[in-house]
Amino acid sequence: MIEFINDLLMFMGHHKNYWLIPILLVLSIVGGLIVLTEGSVVAPFIYTLF
């Protein structure tokens, strides 16, 4: 997993695709929320936000 992140950062640095950083950041935050709230009481409230 670390290799993939390193390769992705090298790709963005080489091709100057810095606009991908906010997209990847938002996707990782939403994915983390889904993983952390899966099976918890807070899950229905998180899903109503999206």
Secondary structure, DSSP 8 states (H G I E B T S, - for coil): -HHHHHHHHHHHHHHT-TTHHHHHHHHHHHHHHHHHHTTSTTHHHHHHH-
